[in-house]
Amino acid sequence: MVKKYPVERSESDWRKQLSDEQYRILREKGTEAPHSGKYNMHFQEGEYHCAACGAKIFESDHKFRSNCGWPSFDNAIEGAVEYVQDRSFGMIRTEILCSNCGGHLGHVFDDGPTETGQRYCVNSASIEFESKSQ
């Protein structure tokens, strides 16, 4: 049974809406190359939204410098993320999906340096930033 999300589109509509890179990551569960994403070393004050549906996922005060090559956060907006066990590539990881549209955001690990102990490792192509000064 396929899970239903509040925002659903056909794959052809997602292809029209998203860039090739966003489609590969958000819809096909891809990963961008480390240290290549526009938000990896981005530390402005604001909010990060799902690039597919616009749902608010992270606040900038949850972002930290992880040096892992991808934007990292120590927490997500409550209810914004769905957690799914991922057994791909011979590993057991926790995949994070946008709970509004099911878009693949990245993975969460239990090795974060803050009090939450979490590191949400996110693809830049799966999120969009909105500055608080707008």
C-alpha positions as CSV (number, residue, x, y, z in Angstrom):
1,M,0.0,0.0,0.0
2,V,1.4,3.4,-1.0
3,K,1.2,6.1,1.7
4,K,-0.9,9.2,1.0
5,Y,0.5,12.7,1.7
6,P,-1.4,16.0,2.0
7,V,0.4,17.2,-1.2
8,E,0.4,14.7,-4.0
9,R,1.3,15.1,-7.7
10,S,1.9,12.8,-10.6
11,E,5.5,12.0,-11.4
12,S,5.2,14.0,-14.6
13,D,4.0,17.0,-12.6
14,W,6.9,16.6,-10.2
15,R,9.3,16.5,-13.2
16,K,7.8,19.7,-14.5
17,Q,8.0,21.5,-11.2
18,L,11.5,20.4,-10.0
19,S,14.9,20.8,-11.5
20,D,16.6,17.5,-12.7
21,E,18.8,17.5,-9.5
22,Q,15.8,18.2,-7.2
23,Y,13.8,15.4,-8.9
24,R,16.6,12.9,-8.6
25,I,17.0,13.7,-4.9
26,L,13.5,14.4,-3.7
27,R,11.6,11.8,-5.8
28,E,14.3,9.1,-6.5
29,K,16.0,9.3,-3.1
30,G,19.4,10.5,-4.6
31,T,22.2,12.3,-2.8
32,E,24.1,15.3,-3.9
33,A,27.9,15.2,-3.9
34,P,29.4,16.2,-0.5
35,H,30.5,19.9,-0.1
36,S,28.5,20.8,-3.3
37,G,25.2,22.1,-2.0
38,K,24.4,25.7,-1.7
39,Y,23.2,25.4,1.9
40,N,26.2,23.4,3.2
41,M,28.0,26.4,4.7
42,H,25.0,28.7,4.8
43,F,24.2,30.3,8.2
44,Q,21.7,33.1,7.6
45,E,18.8,33.6,10.0
46,G,15.6,32.2,8.5
47,E,13.7,29.0,7.7
48,Y,14.3,26.0,5.5
49,H,11.3,24.7,3.5
50,C,10.8,21.6,1.4
51,A,11.8,22.4,-2.2
52,A,9.0,20.3,-3.5
53,C,6.0,21.5,-1.5
54,G,7.1,24.5,0.5
55,A,6.4,23.0,3.9
56,K,8.6,24.5,6.7
57,I,11.1,21.8,7.8
58,F,13.9,23.5,9.8
59,E,14.7,26.7,11.6
60,S,18.1,28.3,11.1
61,D,18.9,28.2,14.8
62,H,18.9,24.3,14.5
63,K,21.6,24.4,11.8
64,F,25.2,23.7,12.8
65,R,28.6,23.3,11.1
66,S,29.1,19.6,10.9
67,N,31.9,19.4,8.4
68,C,30.2,16.3,6.9
69,G,29.6,17.9,3.5
70,W,25.9,18.4,3.8
71,P,23.7,20.9,5.6
72,S,23.2,19.7,9.2
73,F,20.5,20.4,11.7
74,D,20.0,19.1,15.3
75,N,16.2,19.2,15.1
76,A,13.3,19.5,12.7
77,I,10.0,21.4,13.1
78,E,7.6,19.1,15.0
79,G,5.6,16.9,12.6
80,A,7.5,18.2,9.5
81,V,9.6,15.0,9.0
82,E,8.7,11.4,8.6
83,Y,11.2,8.8,9.7
84,V,11.7,5.6,7.6
85,Q,14.2,2.8,8.1
86,D,16.6,2.7,5.1
87,R,18.5,-0.6,4.5
88,S,20.1,0.5,1.2
89,F,23.8,0.2,0.4
90,G,24.3,-2.5,3.1
91,M,23.6,-0.1,6.0
92,I,20.7,0.5,8.4
93,R,19.9,4.3,8.5
94,T,17.0,6.5,9.2
95,E,15.7,8.3,6.1
96,I,14.0,11.6,6.6
97,L,11.0,12.5,4.3
98,C,8.9,15.6,4.1
99,S,5.7,14.6,5.9
100,N,3.7,16.9,3.7
101,C,4.7,15.5,0.3
102,G,7.0,12.5,0.9
103,G,10.0,14.1,-0.6
104,H,13.4,12.6,0.3
105,L,15.4,15.1,2.4
106,G,18.3,13.0,3.6
107,H,19.0,11.0,6.8
108,V,19.2,11.5,10.5
109,F,22.1,10.1,12.6
110,D,22.6,9.9,16.4
111,D,26.0,11.5,16.3
112,G,25.1,15.2,16.6
113,P,27.3,17.5,18.8
114,T,24.4,19.4,20.5
115,E,22.1,18.4,23.4
116,T,19.7,16.7,21.0
117,G,22.4,14.3,19.9
118,Q,20.9,14.3,16.4
119,R,22.4,15.2,13.0
120,Y,19.8,15.7,10.3
121,C,22.0,15.4,7.2
122,V,20.1,17.1,4.4
123,N,20.6,17.6,0.7
124,S,20.6,21.3,-0.3
125,A,18.6,20.5,-3.4
126,S,15.7,19.2,-1.2
127,I,15.3,22.5,0.7
128,E,14.8,26.2,0.0
129,F,15.8,29.0,2.4
130,E,13.6,31.9,3.3
131,S,15.4,34.7,5.1
132,K,13.8,36.2,8.2
133,S,14.6,39.7,6.8
134,Q,12.1,39.2,3.9
